[in-house]
Amino acid sequence: MDKQTKTWFITGASQGIGLILVKQLLALGYNVAATARNLQALQSAVGTSSSGFLPLQVDLVNEESVRSAVNAAVTRFGGIDVLVNNAGYGLIGGIEESSNEEVRASFDVNVFGLLNVIRAVLPHMRAAQSGHIFNLSSVFGLIAGAGWGIYCGTKFAVEGISEALAQEVQPFRIKVTIIEPGYVRTNFLNSGSIATPKNPVAAYTALAEERRKHQEDVPGTQIGNPEKVAEVIINVAQLSEAPLRLLLGSDSLQFANYKLQMLKDGIEAHKEITLSTDFR
């Protein structure tokens, strides 16, 4: 631990990877400001009244709520060294099945909420000329599958935002890392973190099976260890040169390599058409 104790700001901290990360950091002596939609649930889950722990009830979609939480953390600890945008949820449903309201709600949390937090934290990091932002994406921010189009769409957005952000904040010595896990054995699939369309379309039988499988068969069998994911994030935050993207899990690597091969094959197969549209 540095002489000056580092301060972490973590969203979506009442369960899953966020909660595990908070507990590991507090055990290591870091300061942790953690947010959740329900303050009591967060306090109960973390189970400590440590002076280094600041639990905050935050509505990520509300800019003023986010700004107040960030200011409270800065007031309490003097700054924010590491931001972890962990809050988010999944929507298992086809494109046609997913209503405008359901899609917008997903983007509100997974994308616009993340942006709200980044905008609130960056002025403090720029003033300090240091900081590290971790945006929790997924390997499904690189590749999409039937039934996951909206969720993947939000994570594709996080990937693009993060890639540009890394270039923008580099002059201020602020690092950005996109975390891309595969399936991690948390309660993500069997908690309030997964939504399904209110009006499914019966014709999409394969999508109904996708929902059933992820609600009944997958939970408890995920290959990813959330304790190890949290440990990796803590370790990467200590690196002087941090990766922009970090795949976590053997399944994540497999999906990513499949997407790379698909891109390469598609580019090569249509290269003649690609090159035909230039002025000559």
Phi and psi restraints in degrees (value plus and minus 20) as a CYANA .aco file:
   2 ASP   PHI     -84.6   -44.6
   2 ASP   PSI     142.3   182.3
   3 LYS   PHI     -79.3   -39.3
   3 LYS   PSI     -61.2   -21.2
   4 GLN   PHI    -111.3   -71.3
   4 GLN   PSI      96.6   136.6
   5 THR   PHI     -84.3   -44.3
   5 THR   PSI     107.9   147.9
   6 LYS   PHI     -94.5   -54.5
   6 LYS   PSI     128.4   168.4
   7 THR   PHI    -134.5   -94.5
   7 THR   PSI     108.8   148.8
   8 TRP   PHI    -127.9   -87.9
   8 TRP   PSI     123.5   163.5
   9 PHE   PHI    -142.1  -102.1
   9 PHE   PSI      97.7   137.7
  10 ILE   PHI    -145.8  -105.8
  10 ILE   PSI     108.3   148.3
  11 THR   PHI    -117.5   -77.5
  11 THR   PSI     137.3   177.3
  12 GLY   PHI      41.2    81.2
  12 GLY   PSI      30.6    70.6
  13 ALA   PHI    -120.3   -80.3
  13 ALA   PSI     -13.3    26.7
  14 SER   PHI    -108.9   -68.9
  14 SER   PSI     -25.6    14.4
  15 GLN   PHI    -180.6  -140.6
  15 GLN   PSI     150.7   190.7
  16 GLY   PHI      43.4    83.4
  16 GLY   PSI    -168.3  -128.3
  17 ILE   PHI     -79.1   -39.1
  17 ILE   PSI     -58.5   -18.5
  18 GLY   PHI     -79.4   -39.4
  18 GLY   PSI     -65.7   -25.7
  19 LEU   PHI     -85.7   -45.7
  19 LEU   PSI     -65.0   -25.0
  20 ILE   PHI     -81.5   -41.5
  20 ILE   PSI     -61.4   -21.4
  21 LEU   PHI     -82.5   -42.5
  21 LEU   PSI     -64.3   -24.3
  22 VAL   PHI     -78.0   -38.0
  22 VAL   PSI     -67.5   -27.5
  23 LYS   PHI     -83.8   -43.8
  23 LYS   PSI     -61.7   -21.7
  24 GLN   PHI     -84.6   -44.6
  24 GLN   PSI     -62.7   -22.7
  25 LEU   PHI     -85.3   -45.3
  25 LEU   PSI     -63.2   -23.2
  26 LEU   PHI     -84.2   -44.2
  26 LEU   PSI     -58.0   -18.0
  27 ALA   PHI     -85.3   -45.3
  27 ALA   PSI     -46.6    -6.6
  28 LEU   PHI    -108.6   -68.6
  28 LEU   PSI     -25.4    14.6
  29 GLY   PHI      74.3   114.3
  29 GLY   PSI      -9.1    30.9
  30 TYR   PHI     -97.0   -57.0
  30 TYR   PSI     139.2   179.2
  31 ASN   PHI    -104.4   -64.4
  31 ASN   PSI     118.3   158.3
  32 VAL   PHI    -155.7  -115.7
  32 VAL   PSI      98.9   138.9
  33 ALA   PHI    -119.7   -79.7
  33 ALA   PSI     102.7   142.7
  34 ALA   PHI    -147.3  -107.3
  34 ALA   PSI     119.0   159.0
  35 THR   PHI    -134.7   -94.7
  35 THR   PSI     133.4   173.4
  36 ALA   PHI    -177.8  -137.8
  36 ALA   PSI     144.7   184.7
  37 ARG   PHI     -91.3   -51.3
  37 ARG   PSI     -48.6    -8.6
  38 ASN   PHI    -142.8  -102.8
  38 ASN   PSI      93.3   133.3
  39 LEU   PHI     -83.4   -43.4
  39 LEU   PSI     -63.0   -23.0
  40 GLN   PHI     -83.7   -43.7
  40 GLN   PSI     -60.5   -20.5
  41 ALA   PHI     -84.1   -44.1
  41 ALA   PSI     -58.5   -18.5
  42 LEU   PHI     -86.2   -46.2
  42 LEU   PSI     -67.8   -27.8
  43 GLN   PHI     -81.5   -41.5
  43 GLN   PSI     -61.6   -21.6
  44 SER   PHI     -86.1   -46.1
  44 SER   PSI     -60.7   -20.7
  45 ALA   PHI     -88.2   -48.2
  45 ALA   PSI     -61.4   -21.4
  46 VAL   PHI     -96.4   -56.4
  46 VAL   PSI     -58.6   -18.6
  47 GLY   PHI      47.4    87.4
  47 GLY   PSI      17.3    57.3
  48 THR   PHI    -167.8  -127.8
  48 THR   PSI     131.6   171.6
  49 SER   PHI    -135.7   -95.7
  49 SER   PSI       9.5    49.5
  50 SER   PHI     -74.4   -34.4
  50 SER   PSI     123.2   163.2
  51 SER   PHI     -86.1   -46.1
  51 SER   PSI     -37.2     2.8
  52 GLY   PHI    -109.7   -69.7
  52 GLY   PSI     -16.0    24.0
  53 PHE   PHI    -135.3   -95.3
  53 PHE   PSI     104.2   144.2
  54 LEU   PHI    -141.3  -101.3
  54 LEU   PSI      80.0   120.0
  55 PRO   PHI    -101.9   -61.9
  55 PRO   PSI     118.6   158.6
  56 LEU   PHI    -155.8  -115.8
  56 LEU   PSI     110.9   150.9
  57 GLN   PHI    -109.2   -69.2
  57 GLN   PSI     100.2   140.2
  58 VAL   PHI    -156.6  -116.6
  58 VAL   PSI     117.8   157.8
  59 ASP   PHI    -120.2   -80.2
  59 ASP   PSI      84.1   124.1
  60 LEU   PHI     -82.2   -42.2
  60 LEU   PSI     -43.8    -3.8
  61 VAL   PHI     -98.9   -58.9
  61 VAL   PSI     -36.6     3.4
  62 ASN   PHI    -118.2   -78.2
  62 ASN   PSI      91.0   131.0
  63 GLU   PHI     -79.5   -39.5
  63 GLU   PSI     -57.8   -17.8
  64 GLU   PHI     -88.2   -48.2
  64 GLU   PSI     -58.1   -18.1
  65 SER   PHI     -82.1   -42.1
  65 SER   PSI     -62.9   -22.9
  66 VAL   PHI     -86.0   -46.0
  66 VAL   PSI     -66.3   -26.3
  67 ARG   PHI     -81.1   -41.1
  67 ARG   PSI     -61.0   -21.0
  68 SER   PHI     -83.1   -43.1
  68 SER   PSI     -60.6   -20.6
  69 ALA   PHI     -86.3   -46.3
  69 ALA   PSI     -63.0   -23.0
  70 VAL   PHI     -83.9   -43.9
  70 VAL   PSI     -63.5   -23.5
  71 ASN   PHI     -83.1   -43.1
  71 ASN   PSI     -57.0   -17.0
  72 ALA   PHI     -84.5   -44.5
  72 ALA   PSI     -59.7   -19.7
  73 ALA   PHI     -86.6   -46.6
  73 ALA   PSI     -62.9   -22.9
  74 VAL   PHI     -86.2   -46.2
  74 VAL   PSI     -60.4   -20.4
  75 THR   PHI     -83.2   -43.2
  75 THR   PSI     -62.0   -22.0
  76 ARG   PHI     -92.3   -52.3
  76 ARG   PSI     -63.9   -23.9
  77 PHE   PHI    -132.8   -92.8
  77 PHE   PSI     -27.4    12.6
  78 GLY   PHI      71.8   111.8
  78 GLY   PSI     -25.7    14.3
  79 GLY   PHI     145.3   185.3
  79 GLY   PSI     159.6   199.6
  80 ILE   PHI    -150.5  -110.5
  80 ILE   PSI      99.2   139.2
  81 ASP   PHI    -112.3   -72.3
  81 ASP   PSI     -57.1   -17.1
  82 VAL   PHI    -154.5  -114.5
  82 VAL   PSI     108.6   148.6
  83 LEU   PHI    -130.2   -90.2
  83 LEU   PSI     110.7   150.7
  84 VAL   PHI    -140.4  -100.4
  84 VAL   PSI      87.2   127.2
  85 ASN   PHI    -105.1   -65.1
  85 ASN   PSI      71.6   111.6
  86 ASN   PHI    -124.8   -84.8
  86 ASN   PSI     -43.2    -3.2
  87 ALA   PHI     -82.9   -42.9
  87 ALA   PSI     120.6   160.6
  88 GLY   PHI     149.1   189.1
  88 GLY   PSI     146.1   186.1
  89 TYR   PHI    -169.1  -129.1
  89 TYR   PSI     142.3   182.3
  90 GLY   PHI    -121.3   -81.3
  90 GLY   PSI     135.3   175.3
  91 LEU   PHI    -149.1  -109.1
  91 LEU   PSI      94.9   134.9
  92 ILE   PHI    -118.4   -78.4
  92 ILE   PSI      83.3   123.3
  93 GLY   PHI    -194.3  -154.3
  93 GLY   PSI     132.9   172.9
  94 GLY   PHI     -90.8   -50.8
  94 GLY   PSI     143.1   183.1
  95 ILE   PHI     -81.1   -41.1
  95 ILE   PSI     -64.8   -24.8
  96 GLU   PHI     -88.2   -48.2
  96 GLU   PSI     -52.4   -12.4
  97 GLU   PHI     -94.0   -54.0
  97 GLU   PSI     -47.7    -7.7
  98 SER   PHI    -105.3   -65.3
  98 SER   PSI     100.0   140.0
  99 SER   PHI     -94.2   -54.2
  99 SER   PSI     142.6   182.6
 100 ASN   PHI     -75.1   -35.1
 100 ASN   PSI     -63.3   -23.3
 101 GLU   PHI     -83.3   -43.3
 101 GLU   PSI     -63.7   -23.7
 102 GLU   PHI     -87.8   -47.8
 102 GLU   PSI     -59.9   -19.9
 103 VAL   PHI     -86.1   -46.1
 103 VAL   PSI     -66.3   -26.3
 104 ARG   PHI     -83.7   -43.7
 104 ARG   PSI     -57.2   -17.2
 105 ALA   PHI     -83.0   -43.0
 105 ALA   PSI     -59.3   -19.3
 106 SER   PHI     -85.9   -45.9
 106 SER   PSI     -67.1   -27.1
 107 PHE   PHI     -86.7   -46.7
 107 PHE   PSI     -53.0   -13.0
 108 ASP   PHI     -77.1   -37.1
 108 ASP   PSI     -65.1   -25.1
 109 VAL   PHI    -101.9   -61.9
 109 VAL   PSI     -72.9   -32.9
 110 ASN   PHI     -91.3   -51.3
 110 ASN   PSI     -48.7    -8.7
 111 VAL   PHI    -135.7   -95.7
 111 VAL   PSI     -79.1   -39.1
 112 PHE   PHI     -90.4   -50.4
 112 PHE   PSI     -52.5   -12.5
 113 GLY   PHI     -85.4   -45.4
 113 GLY   PSI     -64.1   -24.1
 114 LEU   PHI     -78.1   -38.1
 114 LEU   PSI     -63.8   -23.8
 115 LEU   PHI     -83.7   -43.7
 115 LEU   PSI     -59.6   -19.6
 116 ASN   PHI     -78.3   -38.3
 116 ASN   PSI     -63.3   -23.3
 117 VAL   PHI     -88.8   -48.8
 117 VAL   PSI     -64.1   -24.1
 118 ILE   PHI     -79.5   -39.5
 118 ILE   PSI     -66.1   -26.1
 119 ARG   PHI     -82.7   -42.7
 119 ARG   PSI     -53.5   -13.5
 120 ALA   PHI     -95.8   -55.8
 120 ALA   PSI     -53.2   -13.2
 121 VAL   PHI    -105.0   -65.0
 121 VAL   PSI     -54.4   -14.4
 122 LEU   PHI     -77.5   -37.5
 122 LEU   PSI     -60.2   -20.2
 123 PRO   PHI     -77.0   -37.0
 123 PRO   PSI     -55.8   -15.8
 124 HIS   PHI     -92.2   -52.2
 124 HIS   PSI     -60.4   -20.4
 125 MET   PHI     -88.0   -48.0
 125 MET   PSI     -59.7   -19.7
 126 ARG   PHI     -83.9   -43.9
 126 ARG   PSI     -59.7   -19.7
 127 ALA   PHI     -83.2   -43.2
 127 ALA   PSI     -55.0   -15.0
 128 ALA   PHI    -102.9   -62.9
 128 ALA   PSI     -32.3     7.7
 129 GLN   PHI      36.6    76.6
 129 GLN   PSI      17.3    57.3
 130 SER   PHI    -187.0  -147.0
 130 SER   PSI     142.9   182.9
 131 GLY   PHI     129.6   169.6
 131 GLY   PSI     143.5   183.5
 132 HIS   PHI    -162.1  -122.1
 132 HIS   PSI     105.4   145.4
 133 ILE   PHI    -129.8   -89.8
 133 ILE   PSI     103.4   143.4
 134 PHE   PHI    -126.4   -86.4
 134 PHE   PSI     100.8   140.8
 135 ASN   PHI    -127.2   -87.2
 135 ASN   PSI      99.4   139.4
 136 LEU   PHI     -98.6   -58.6
 136 LEU   PSI      87.4   127.4
 137 SER   PHI    -123.4   -83.4
 137 SER   PSI    -152.0  -112.0
 138 SER   PHI    -193.1  -153.1
 138 SER   PSI     140.6   180.6
 139 VAL   PHI     -81.5   -41.5
 139 VAL   PSI     -40.2    -0.2
 140 PHE   PHI    -100.5   -60.5
 140 PHE   PSI      -8.6    31.4
 141 GLY   PHI    -111.2   -71.2
 141 GLY   PSI     -25.0    15.0
 142 LEU   PHI    -131.5   -91.5
 142 LEU   PSI     -49.5    -9.5
 143 ILE   PHI    -160.8  -120.8
 143 ILE   PSI     123.1   163.1
 144 ALA   PHI    -138.6   -98.6
 144 ALA   PSI     134.2   174.2
 145 GLY   PHI    -157.4  -117.4
 145 GLY   PSI     138.7   178.7
 146 ALA   PHI     -74.7   -34.7
 146 ALA   PSI     113.4   153.4
 147 GLY   PHI      72.4   112.4
 147 GLY   PSI     -32.0     8.0
 148 TRP   PHI    -140.7  -100.7
 148 TRP   PSI      -5.0    35.0
 149 GLY   PHI     -77.1   -37.1
 149 GLY   PSI     -61.9   -21.9
 150 ILE   PHI     -91.9   -51.9
 150 ILE   PSI     -66.8   -26.8
 151 TYR   PHI     -79.2   -39.2
 151 TYR   PSI     -68.2   -28.2
 152 CYS   PHI     -82.6   -42.6
 152 CYS   PSI     -56.8   -16.8
 153 GLY   PHI     -78.9   -38.9
 153 GLY   PSI     -59.8   -19.8
 154 THR   PHI     -87.5   -47.5
 154 THR   PSI     -58.6   -18.6
 155 LYS   PHI     -95.1   -55.1
 155 LYS   PSI     -54.6   -14.6
 156 PHE   PHI     -78.7   -38.7
 156 PHE   PSI     -60.2   -20.2
 157 ALA   PHI     -83.8   -43.8
 157 ALA   PSI     -63.7   -23.7
 158 VAL   PHI     -79.7   -39.7
 158 VAL   PSI     -59.6   -19.6
 159 GLU   PHI     -82.2   -42.2
 159 GLU   PSI     -68.0   -28.0
 160 GLY   PHI     -85.7   -45.7
 160 GLY   PSI     -63.1   -23.1
 161 ILE   PHI     -80.6   -40.6
 161 ILE   PSI     -64.7   -24.7
 162 SER   PHI     -87.1   -47.1
 162 SER   PSI     -59.0   -19.0
 163 GLU   PHI     -84.4   -44.4
 163 GLU   PSI     -62.5   -22.5
 164 ALA   PHI     -89.5   -49.5
 164 ALA   PSI     -61.5   -21.5
 165 LEU   PHI     -78.5   -38.5
 165 LEU   PSI     -61.6   -21.6
 166 ALA   PHI     -77.0   -37.0
 166 ALA   PSI     -59.5   -19.5
 167 GLN   PHI     -92.0   -52.0
 167 GLN   PSI     -57.8   -17.8
 168 GLU   PHI     -88.2   -48.2
 168 GLU   PSI     -57.2   -17.2
 169 VAL   PHI    -117.1   -77.1
 169 VAL   PSI     -24.1    15.9
 170 GLN   PHI     -77.0   -37.0
 170 GLN   PSI     -59.5   -19.5
 171 PRO   PHI     -80.9   -40.9
 171 PRO   PSI     -40.0     0.0
 172 PHE   PHI    -118.3   -78.3
 172 PHE   PSI      -7.7    32.3
 173 ARG   PHI      40.7    80.7
 173 ARG   PSI      14.0    54.0
 174 ILE   PHI    -124.6   -84.6
 174 ILE   PSI     111.2   151.2
 175 LYS   PHI    -121.4   -81.4
 175 LYS   PSI     131.3   171.3
 176 VAL   PHI    -150.0  -110.0
 176 VAL   PSI     110.2   150.2
 177 THR   PHI    -149.7  -109.7
 177 THR   PSI     109.3   149.3
 178 ILE   PHI    -116.2   -76.2
 178 ILE   PSI     100.2   140.2
 179 ILE   PHI    -112.7   -72.7
 179 ILE   PSI     104.7   144.7
 180 GLU   PHI    -142.1  -102.1
 180 GLU   PSI      57.9    97.9
 181 PRO   PHI     -96.0   -56.0
 181 PRO   PSI     139.4   179.4
 182 GLY   PHI    -107.4   -67.4
 182 GLY   PSI    -162.0  -122.0
 183 TYR   PHI     -96.4   -56.4
 183 TYR   PSI     104.1   144.1
 184 VAL   PHI    -134.8   -94.8
 184 VAL   PSI     118.7   158.7
 185 ARG   PHI    -100.3   -60.3
 185 ARG   PSI      54.2    94.2
 186 THR   PHI    -137.0   -97.0
 186 THR   PSI    -191.2  -151.2
 187 ASN   PHI    -111.7   -71.7
 187 ASN   PSI      -1.4    38.6
 188 PHE   PHI     -72.9   -32.9
 188 PHE   PSI     -63.5   -23.5
 189 LEU   PHI    -100.5   -60.5
 189 LEU   PSI     -39.6     0.4
 190 ASN   PHI    -143.9  -103.9
 190 ASN   PSI      19.7    59.7
 191 SER   PHI    -157.7  -117.7
 191 SER   PSI    -187.1  -147.1
 192 GLY   PHI     -91.4   -51.4
 192 GLY   PSI     -12.7    27.3
 193 SER   PHI    -107.6   -67.6
 193 SER   PSI     -22.4    17.6
 194 ILE   PHI    -145.5  -105.5
 194 ILE   PSI     112.2   152.2
 195 ALA   PHI    -136.9   -96.9
 195 ALA   PSI     135.8   175.8
 196 THR   PHI    -150.1  -110.1
 196 THR   PSI     132.5   172.5
 197 PRO   PHI     -80.3   -40.3
 197 PRO   PSI     120.6   160.6
 198 LYS   PHI     -91.6   -51.6
 198 LYS   PSI     -44.8    -4.8
 199 ASN   PHI    -146.5  -106.5
 199 ASN   PSI      53.9    93.9
 200 PRO   PHI     -85.4   -45.4
 200 PRO   PSI     132.3   172.3
 201 VAL   PHI    -121.3   -81.3
 201 VAL   PSI      98.2   138.2
 202 ALA   PHI     -78.8   -38.8
 202 ALA   PSI     -49.0    -9.0
 203 ALA   PHI     -83.1   -43.1
 203 ALA   PSI     -45.6    -5.6
 204 TYR   PHI    -106.8   -66.8
 204 TYR   PSI      52.3    92.3
 205 THR   PHI     -84.6   -44.6
 205 THR   PSI     -55.5   -15.5
 206 ALA   PHI     -85.9   -45.9
 206 ALA   PSI     -52.3   -12.3
 207 LEU   PHI     -92.3   -52.3
 207 LEU   PSI     -55.6   -15.6
 208 ALA   PHI     -82.6   -42.6
 208 ALA   PSI     -59.6   -19.6
 209 GLU   PHI     -88.5   -48.5
 209 GLU   PSI     -56.0   -16.0
 210 GLU   PHI     -81.1   -41.1
 210 GLU   PSI     -62.5   -22.5
 211 ARG   PHI     -84.3   -44.3
 211 ARG   PSI     -66.3   -26.3
 212 ARG   PHI     -80.8   -40.8
 212 ARG   PSI     -65.2   -25.2
 213 LYS   PHI     -80.0   -40.0
 213 LYS   PSI     -63.8   -23.8
 214 HIS   PHI     -97.7   -57.7
 214 HIS   PSI     -36.4     3.6
 215 GLN   PHI    -113.1   -73.1
 215 GLN   PSI     -48.4    -8.4
 216 GLU   PHI    -134.1   -94.1
 216 GLU   PSI     -61.4   -21.4
 217 ASP   PHI    -114.6   -74.6
 217 ASP   PSI     -61.1   -21.1
 218 VAL   PHI     -93.7   -53.7
 218 VAL   PSI     -62.1   -22.1
 219 PRO   PHI     -75.3   -35.3
 219 PRO   PSI     109.0   149.0
 220 GLY   PHI      73.9   113.9
 220 GLY   PSI     -29.8    10.2
 221 THR   PHI    -131.7   -91.7
 221 THR   PSI     -21.8    18.2
 222 GLN   PHI     -79.7   -39.7
 222 GLN   PSI     120.4   160.4
 223 ILE   PHI     -99.5   -59.5
 223 ILE   PSI     -43.9    -3.9
 224 GLY   PHI     -96.9   -56.9
 224 GLY   PSI     115.2   155.2
 225 ASN   PHI    -116.3   -76.3
 225 ASN   PSI      92.8   132.8
 226 PRO   PHI     -84.2   -44.2
 226 PRO   PSI     -49.6    -9.6
 227 GLU   PHI     -83.7   -43.7
 227 GLU   PSI     -61.0   -21.0
 228 LYS   PHI     -90.9   -50.9
 228 LYS   PSI     -55.0   -15.0
 229 VAL   PHI     -80.9   -40.9
 229 VAL   PSI     -66.1   -26.1
 230 ALA   PHI     -82.5   -42.5
 230 ALA   PSI     -62.0   -22.0
 231 GLU   PHI     -80.5   -40.5
 231 GLU   PSI     -61.1   -21.1
 232 VAL   PHI     -82.3   -42.3
 232 VAL   PSI     -64.0   -24.0
 233 ILE   PHI     -80.3   -40.3
 233 ILE   PSI     -63.6   -23.6
 234 ILE   PHI     -82.8   -42.8
 234 ILE   PSI     -63.0   -23.0
 235 ASN   PHI     -87.8   -47.8
 235 ASN   PSI     -60.1   -20.1
 236 VAL   PHI     -86.8   -46.8
 236 VAL   PSI     -51.4   -11.4
 237 ALA   PHI     -85.1   -45.1
 237 ALA   PSI     -36.7     3.3
 238 GLN   PHI    -114.6   -74.6
 238 GLN   PSI     -23.8    16.2
 239 LEU   PHI     -99.7   -59.7
 239 LEU   PSI     121.5   161.5
 240 SER   PHI     -93.6   -53.6
 240 SER   PSI     -53.3   -13.3
 241 GLU   PHI    -138.6   -98.6
 241 GLU   PSI      89.0   129.0
 242 ALA   PHI    -121.9   -81.9
 242 ALA   PSI     127.6   167.6
 243 PRO   PHI     -90.9   -50.9
 243 PRO   PSI     127.2   167.2
 244 LEU   PHI     -90.9   -50.9
 244 LEU   PSI     -63.6   -23.6
 245 ARG   PHI    -143.2  -103.2
 245 ARG   PSI     123.1   163.1
 246 LEU   PHI    -161.0  -121.0
 246 LEU   PSI      86.3   126.3
 247 LEU   PHI     -93.7   -53.7
 247 LEU   PSI     117.5   157.5
 248 LEU   PHI    -147.9  -107.9
 248 LEU   PSI      98.2   138.2
 249 GLY   PHI      89.9   129.9
 249 GLY   PSI     123.5   163.5
 250 SER   PHI     -84.4   -44.4
 250 SER   PSI     -52.8   -12.8
 251 ASP   PHI     -89.1   -49.1
 251 ASP   PSI     -55.3   -15.3
 252 SER   PHI     -81.6   -41.6
 252 SER   PSI     -64.8   -24.8
 253 LEU   PHI     -82.3   -42.3
 253 LEU   PSI     -61.0   -21.0
 254 GLN   PHI     -83.9   -43.9
 254 GLN   PSI     -66.1   -26.1
 255 PHE   PHI     -82.9   -42.9
 255 PHE   PSI     -62.5   -22.5
 256 ALA   PHI     -84.9   -44.9
 256 ALA   PSI     -62.5   -22.5
 257 ASN   PHI     -86.5   -46.5
 257 ASN   PSI     -54.3   -14.3
 258 TYR   PHI     -83.2   -43.2
 258 TYR   PSI     -62.9   -22.9
 259 LYS   PHI     -86.3   -46.3
 259 LYS   PSI     -60.9   -20.9
 260 LEU   PHI     -79.5   -39.5
 260 LEU   PSI     -64.9   -24.9
 261 GLN   PHI     -85.5   -45.5
 261 GLN   PSI     -60.4   -20.4
 262 MET   PHI     -82.3   -42.3
 262 MET   PSI     -61.5   -21.5
 263 LEU   PHI     -84.4   -44.4
 263 LEU   PSI     -67.5   -27.5
 264 LYS   PHI     -82.0   -42.0
 264 LYS   PSI     -64.1   -24.1
 265 ASP   PHI     -84.1   -44.1
 265 ASP   PSI     -62.7   -22.7
 266 GLY   PHI     -86.7   -46.7
 266 GLY   PSI     -60.0   -20.0
 267 ILE   PHI     -84.0   -44.0
 267 ILE   PSI     -65.6   -25.6
 268 GLU   PHI     -87.2   -47.2
 268 GLU   PSI     -60.9   -20.9
 269 ALA   PHI     -84.8   -44.8
 269 ALA   PSI     -49.4    -9.4
 270 HIS   PHI    -136.0   -96.0
 270 HIS   PSI      -0.7    39.3
 271 LYS   PHI     -81.4   -41.4
 271 LYS   PSI     -56.0   -16.0
 272 GLU   PHI     -82.4   -42.4
 272 GLU   PSI     -63.2   -23.2
 273 ILE   PHI     -86.7   -46.7
 273 ILE   PSI     -61.5   -21.5
 274 THR   PHI     -74.0   -34.0
 274 THR   PSI     -66.4   -26.4
 275 LEU   PHI    -100.3   -60.3
 275 LEU   PSI     -28.4    11.6
 276 SER   PHI    -100.4   -60.4
 276 SER   PSI     -30.6     9.4
 277 THR   PHI    -118.4   -78.4
 277 THR   PSI     -15.8    24.2
 278 ASP   PHI     -96.3   -56.3
 278 ASP   PSI     131.8   171.8
 279 PHE   PHI     -84.1   -44.1
 279 PHE   PSI     123.7   163.7
